[in-house]
Amino acid sequence: MTVLVDAARWPAHGRLWAHLVSDSSLDELHAFARAQQLPERSFDRDHYDVPGEIIERLVAAGATPVDSHELVRRLIASGLRITARERRGR
């Protein structure tokens, strides 16, 4: 079981954002997020959006840094990935 974080590359609200996921369990992901005091509103169905300035803190707490392709590959392999079609409700 691993919590993964990618690089902050997605601009919004005047900052760059990254994604935090689990490769095995949403319970593990939520527990890690709570321990790191991430707001519940930053959860988006299969990941947390996290500001780039806290990535070092997340890694120090045990998150594994990976590139975006690896993050998505492992999220899909875990069975936790929510597809774009599912996000649209189709």
Sine and cosine of phi, psi and omega as CSV:
sin_phi,cos_phi,sin_psi,cos_psi,sin_omega,cos_omega
0.00,0.00,0.79,-0.62,-0.06,-1.00
-0.63,-0.78,0.66,-0.75,0.18,-0.98
-0.99,-0.11,0.75,-0.66,-0.09,-1.00
-0.89,-0.46,0.53,-0.85,0.09,-1.00
-0.69,-0.72,0.68,-0.73,0.05,-1.00
-0.98,-0.18,-0.02,-1.00,-0.01,-1.00
-0.97,0.26,0.50,-0.86,0.03,-1.00
-0.97,0.22,0.94,-0.34,-0.05,-1.00
-0.73,-0.69,-0.13,0.99,-0.12,-0.99
-0.97,-0.25,0.93,-0.37,-0.04,-1.00
-0.98,0.18,0.68,-0.73,0.13,-0.99
-0.21,-0.98,0.61,-0.79,0.09,-1.00
0.83,0.55,0.59,0.81,0.08,-1.00
0.97,0.24,0.29,0.96,0.03,-1.00
-0.52,-0.85,0.15,-0.99,0.06,-1.00
-0.98,-0.20,0.59,-0.81,-0.10,-1.00
-0.85,-0.53,0.49,-0.87,0.07,-1.00
-0.84,-0.54,0.02,-1.00,0.02,-1.00
-0.86,-0.51,0.62,-0.79,0.06,-1.00
-0.86,-0.50,0.83,-0.56,-0.03,-1.00
-0.69,-0.72,0.22,-0.98,0.18,-0.98
-0.93,-0.37,0.56,-0.83,0.06,-1.00
-1.00,-0.06,0.21,0.98,-0.01,-1.00
-0.55,-0.84,-0.50,0.87,-0.16,-0.99
-0.35,-0.94,0.72,-0.70,0.10,-0.99
-0.93,0.37,-0.51,0.86,0.06,-1.00
-0.87,0.49,-0.70,0.72,0.05,-1.00
-0.88,0.48,-0.69,0.72,-0.01,-1.00
-0.88,0.47,-0.74,0.67,-0.01,-1.00
-0.90,0.43,-0.63,0.78,0.02,-1.00
-0.89,0.45,-0.69,0.73,0.03,-1.00
-0.89,0.45,-0.71,0.70,-0.01,-1.00
-0.88,0.48,-0.68,0.73,0.04,-1.00
-0.88,0.47,-0.69,0.72,-0.01,-1.00
-0.88,0.47,-0.49,0.87,0.01,-1.00
-1.00,-0.09,0.13,0.99,0.05,-1.00
0.85,0.53,0.62,0.78,0.09,-1.00
-0.98,0.20,0.67,-0.74,0.00,-1.00
-0.93,0.38,0.61,-0.79,0.02,-1.00
-0.84,0.55,-0.54,0.84,-0.03,-1.00
-0.91,0.42,-0.25,0.97,0.01,-1.00
-0.99,0.10,-0.05,1.00,0.06,-1.00
-0.99,0.13,0.74,-0.67,-0.02,-1.00
-0.78,-0.63,0.95,0.32,0.14,-0.99
0.94,0.35,-0.67,0.75,0.03,-1.00
-0.63,-0.77,0.05,1.00,-0.02,-1.00
-0.39,-0.92,0.27,-0.96,0.18,-0.98
-0.96,-0.26,0.69,-0.73,0.19,-0.98
-1.00,0.08,0.81,-0.58,-0.04,-1.00
-0.79,-0.62,0.65,-0.76,0.02,-1.00
-0.94,0.35,0.59,-0.80,-0.04,-1.00
-0.82,0.57,-0.52,0.85,-0.08,-1.00
-0.94,0.33,-0.15,0.99,0.04,-1.00
-0.96,-0.29,0.06,1.00,-0.03,-1.00
-0.85,0.53,-0.70,0.72,0.00,-1.00
-0.85,0.52,-0.64,0.77,0.02,-1.00
-0.91,0.41,-0.65,0.76,0.02,-1.00
-0.90,0.43,-0.66,0.75,0.04,-1.00
-0.91,0.42,-0.68,0.74,0.03,-1.00
-0.88,0.48,-0.48,0.88,0.00,-1.00
-1.00,0.07,-0.08,1.00,0.08,-1.00
0.83,-0.56,-0.11,0.99,0.05,-1.00
-0.94,0.35,0.57,-0.82,0.01,-1.00
-0.99,-0.15,0.85,-0.53,0.04,-1.00
-0.97,0.26,0.73,-0.68,0.05,-1.00
-0.63,-0.77,0.29,-0.96,0.09,-1.00
-0.98,0.21,0.21,-0.98,-0.10,-0.99
-0.88,0.47,-0.61,0.79,0.00,-1.00
-0.90,0.43,-0.68,0.74,0.02,-1.00
-0.91,0.41,-0.66,0.76,0.01,-1.00
-0.86,0.52,-0.76,0.65,-0.01,-1.00
-0.91,0.41,-0.68,0.74,0.01,-1.00
-0.84,0.54,-0.71,0.70,-0.04,-1.00
-0.96,0.27,-0.52,0.85,0.08,-1.00
-0.92,0.39,-0.68,0.73,0.06,-1.00
-0.89,0.46,-0.73,0.69,-0.02,-1.00
-0.87,0.49,-0.49,0.87,-0.02,-1.00
-0.96,0.28,-0.32,0.95,-0.08,-1.00
0.99,0.11,0.08,1.00,-0.04,-1.00
-1.00,-0.06,-0.20,0.98,-0.09,-1.00
-0.90,0.44,0.75,-0.66,0.14,-0.99
-0.99,-0.15,0.87,-0.50,-0.05,-1.00
-0.97,0.25,0.28,-0.96,0.06,-1.00
-0.86,0.51,-0.63,0.78,0.02,-1.00
-0.89,0.46,-0.68,0.73,0.04,-1.00
-0.91,0.42,-0.60,0.80,0.04,-1.00
-0.89,0.46,-0.59,0.81,0.01,-1.00
-0.98,0.18,-0.17,0.99,0.03,-1.00
0.99,0.15,0.43,0.90,-0.01,-1.00
-0.97,-0.25,0.00,0.00,0.00,0.00
